[in-house]
């Protein structure tokens, strides 16, 4: 049976490039997001490129619905062999002005829903020695040069840092299970996404997707940094 990857939090940037990257390698691709119309359009586009793609419409912030979502995906795919976590809330605001509820929403999606999805897929991932791949940003890193900018994006930064820690702990927890866990830290603005316009340095989504493919193939490190907007070690 063909390999597959399910992309949770599908959008038109990194996850779209990843769908093409894995799809062109023969993987069946599953797309999960809230907007049914956009999902239908993206599946059609992928199929026109000879990629076997399917979509599942779901709000990933509703963790109580994740077991049913995974059941639907398994009905289509048989077993879930690899997953890509790309879901997040893009929220601005510093700690002195942000609505604490926005922080709760951001953390819930990046961490609670992420963990719930991994748990629901765990048996399949173990059976297939699969990969858990996670997209994160440079605000996740605890460095002074990062914090000087990240303080204006408090909810995003706190949740990203928590997701980073979650991924590292998953990697340690699954070390002896032959399930690979890897994350790409995007250090820059992703071309074609909101906020990237007029920026001096952007990263092509394909570059990030290629980095994910390399991690998935080699399985020799948990974290890869992609881009060079901020000078980090």
N, C-alpha and C positions, 0 to 999 in steps of 0.2 A: 504494500500500500504506500502511496506517495507520502512524503513528509508534508507537514503543514505548520503554519504559524498563525496565531490569532493576535490581532492588533487591537488592544483595548485603548480607546481614546483616539480614534482615527481622525486625522485632519489632512490639510493640503500641504503640509511641510515635510517634516522628517518622516512621519509614518507613511505618507504616500510614497516617498522615495524608498522606504524600507519595503513596502509592498511590492514595488517593481523589482528591487534587488533580489529579494527572496523568490518572488514569482518567476523571475527569469532564470533562477536556478532550479526550477521545477517544483517549487513548493506550492501547495494549495494555500490560499490566503483568505483569512476571515477578518472582516472589518466590523468593529463595534463602535457605535457613536449614537448620538440622540437624533440627528437630523436624517429622517428616512429619505427625503428627496436627494440630498447630497450623497448619501450612501448608494442609492440606486445609480446615480450618475457616475460615481467612482467605480462601482463594480462593472458597469458597461464599458468604461474606459479601459479598465484592466483586462477585461475579456477581449476587447478589440486588439489588445497587445498579446493575445494568446496566453493570458494568465488566468488560471482557474480561481475565481474569486467569488466570495459570498458575503452577504452582510447580515448583521443582527442589530436591530434598533433597540437601544437600552440607555437609560440614565444610570451611569456607574456610581453616582453618589447615593443611589438607593441600594444600600448593601443588602437589604433583606431580599432583593430580587436577583441577586447574583447567582445563587444556586440554580434558580430556574433558567437564567440566561445560559449558564454552563450546560445545563441539560439540553437546551435547544441546540447549542453548538455541537454537542456530542452526537445528537441525533443526525446532524448533517455530516460531521467529520469522522464519526466513529470514536476516535481518541484524539485528545488535544496533545500535540507533541512538543510545541514550543509556544511561548507567549511573549508579547512585547507590551510593556506598560508605558503608555504615552499620555495618560489622562492628567489634567491639571486645571486649576482655576488661575487665570492671569489677573491678579489683583494688585493695585497700587495703593500707596499710603504708608506713612511712617507709624511707629508705635504710639505716638501721641495723638494721632487723629483717626486711625483706622477703626472701623466697627469691629469689635471682637468677634461678632458672628461671622465676618468674612474670614477671619483667621480659622475659625472652627470649620467652615466649609472647605477652605483650602487644605487644611490638615486632613480632614475626613476623606477627601478624594485622593490625595497623594499617598496617604498612609493606610487608613482603615479599609478603603475599598481595594487598594492594592493587595493588602494582606488577605482580605476575604476572597479575592479572585485567585490568588496563589493557592490558598487552602483548598478551594473548590476544584482546582486543576491538579492537585498534588499527586493523586494516584496515577493519573495518566502520564504526568511528567516523569515520575519515577519509573513507570513501566517502559517508557521510551527513551530514558536517559536524555531528557530534553533540556531546553534552555529557557531561563527567565531573563529577559532583556528589559532594561529600564532606562528611559530617557530622563536626564536631569540637567540642571543648569549650573553655571559657575557660582551662583549665589548659595549653593549648598555647602561650599567650602568655608571653613572657619579661619579666615585670614583677614588681617587688617585692611589690606588693599581691596579686598572684596567687600568688606563690611561698610567701607566709606560710601560705596554706591548702593549696596543692598539695603541700607537703613531706610531708603525711600520706598522700598518694596517689602515691608516687614512681613506681611502675611505670606507672600510668595517665598521669601527667604527662609522663614522659619519652617514652613512646610517642606521646602526643598531639602533643607538640612535633615529633617526627620526622615524623608524618603531615602536620602543618601545613607543614613544610619540603618534604616530598615533593610536596604539592599545588602549592605555589608553583613548584617546579622543573618539574613537569609543565606548568604554565601557560606558563612560559618556553620549554620544549622544543617545545611544540605551537603556539606563537604564530603561526607562518606556515602552519599546516596547516588552519586553519578548524575545528579541534576546540576547543570551549570547555571551560575548566576552572574550576570555582568551588567555594567551600566556605562553609558557614555555621558560625560559631563560636557555640555555644549558651552564653550567659552566664546560666545559671540552672538550676533543677530542672524537668524536664519532667513535666507533669501526667500522672498515671496510671502512672508508672514507679517501680520500687523506689528508695527514698531520697528521694522527693518528699513523702512524707507529713509533715504538720505544718510544712512549711517556709513561711517568711514570703512568699517570692516564687517563683512558678512560672510557667512558660511553657506555653501551650497548644500541643500538637503541631501544630495547624493553622497557628499563627502561623509556626512554623519552615518548614512545608511551603510556605506562601505565599511566604516569603522565597526558598526554593529555586526556586519557579516564576518569581519576578521575575528572579532571576539568569539562569535558563535562557532567558528571553525577551529580556532586554536585553543580556546578554553583555558588559557594560561594566565589570565589576570582578571580581577574583578572590576577594575575601574580604568577607563581610558579617557583622557582629556582631548577634546577636539576643538581647535580654534585658538586664537591668541589675542583677544581683545584686552584682557587683563593679564598682567605679568604675574603668573603664579608658578610656584615650584612644581 
